[in-house]
């Protein structure tokens, strides 16, 4: 049976990515030391593990080229927010840390509020607040 799942993410520069995700408020995983080729963070209350590897290391693990994020999106990461204000705060943190906003915070379908940012390596992240009490049944 599967015990856990984590994200392995290719990055160009470990130090630059560590600085970005630290500014985002992610928790450095002290069980894995930061090296020239890898770093690790915990995300959220459930402590999802985000492993950062340099592009060449991840390509070696996967046996495949790393996707070019300037021309396509391989995956969209979604973060669950506690409120619409937290969505906007996360977007602002991303921008302050050197990321780019690709979708400003806004309401959708009367029960969701979300926006999106691009990290320093071009990976896209979605931040959503969902008020299920307002969802039509």
C-alpha positions in Angstrom: 0.0 0.0 0.0 1.2 3.5 -0.7 2.5 5.3 2.4 3.1 8.8 1.1 3.5 10.9 -2.0 5.7 13.8 -2.7 6.5 16.2 -5.6 9.9 16.1 -7.3 10.4 19.4 -9.1 13.2 20.4 -11.5 14.8 23.8 -10.8 17.6 25.7 -12.5 19.3 27.1 -9.4 18.7 25.4 -6.0 19.7 28.6 -4.0 17.3 30.8 -5.9 14.5 28.3 -5.6 15.1 27.8 -1.9 14.9 31.6 -1.4 11.7 31.7 -3.4 9.9 28.9 -1.5 11.2 30.2 1.9 9.6 33.6 1.1 6.4 31.8 0.1 6.3 30.5 3.7 7.0 26.8 2.9 8.9 25.0 5.7 12.4 23.8 4.9 12.6 20.0 5.5 15.6 19.7 7.9 15.7 15.9 7.4 17.2 16.5 3.9 20.1 19.0 3.8 20.2 21.7 1.1 23.0 20.8 -1.3 24.1 22.2 -4.7 21.7 19.7 -6.4 18.7 19.3 -4.0 16.5 20.8 -1.3 13.3 19.8 0.4 10.3 21.7 1.8 7.0 20.8 3.6 3.8 22.3 2.3 0.6 22.8 4.2 -0.8 21.2 7.4 -0.4 17.7 6.0 3.3 18.4 5.3 3.3 17.4 1.6 7.0 17.0 0.7 8.3 19.1 -2.2 11.7 17.9 -3.4 13.7 20.3 -5.5 16.4 18.9 -7.8 18.5 20.5 -10.4 17.3 19.9 -14.0 20.1 17.4 -14.8 19.6 15.4 -11.6 15.8 15.1 -12.2 16.4 14.2 -15.8 18.6 11.4 -14.7 16.0 10.1 -12.2 13.2 10.3 -14.7 15.1 9.1 -17.8 13.5 11.9 -19.7 14.2 15.5 -20.6 12.9 18.2 -18.3 9.9 20.1 -19.8 10.5 23.6 -21.1 8.1 25.6 -18.9 8.4 28.6 -21.2 6.4 26.9 -23.9 4.1 24.5 -22.0 2.7 23.4 -18.7 3.3 19.8 -17.6 1.4 20.1 -14.3 -0.6 22.8 -12.3 -0.1 22.7 -8.5 -3.1 23.8 -6.5 -2.9 25.2 -2.9 -6.0 25.2 -0.7 -6.4 28.6 1.0 -8.3 29.5 4.1 -9.9 32.6 2.6 -9.9 34.9 -0.4 -7.6 37.2 1.6 -5.1 34.4 1.9 -5.2 33.8 -1.9 -4.3 37.4 -2.5 -1.6 37.3 0.2 0.0 34.2 -1.4 -0.1 35.8 -4.8 1.6 38.9 -3.4 4.3 36.7 -1.6 5.0 35.0 -4.9 5.4 38.3 -6.7 7.6 39.7 -3.9 9.8 36.6 -4.1 10.5 37.0 -7.8 7.6 35.0 -9.3 5.0 36.3 -11.7 1.2 36.4 -11.4 -0.6 34.8 -14.4 -4.1 35.1 -12.9 -5.1 37.8 -10.4 -7.3 36.8 -7.6 -11.0 36.7 -8.5 -14.3 35.0 -7.8 -15.6 32.1 -10.0 -19.0 30.4 -10.0 -20.1 32.2 -6.8 -18.2 29.8 -4.4 -14.6 29.9 -5.4 -11.9 32.5 -5.3 -8.6 31.9 -6.8 -5.5 33.2 -8.7 -2.2 31.8 -10.0 1.5 32.5 -10.0 4.6 31.2 -11.8 7.6 30.4 -9.7 11.2 31.3 -10.6 11.5 28.2 -12.7 8.3 28.7 -14.7 6.2 26.2 -12.8 2.5 27.2 -12.4 0.7 27.3 -9.1 -3.0 27.8 -8.4 -4.2 29.2 -5.1 -7.9 28.5 -4.3 -10.4 29.3 -1.6 -13.5 27.2 -1.9 -16.6 28.0 0.1 -18.6 24.8 -0.3 -21.6 26.2 1.6 -22.1 28.5 -1.4 -21.8 25.7 -4.0 -25.0 24.9 -5.8 -26.4 21.5 -5.1 
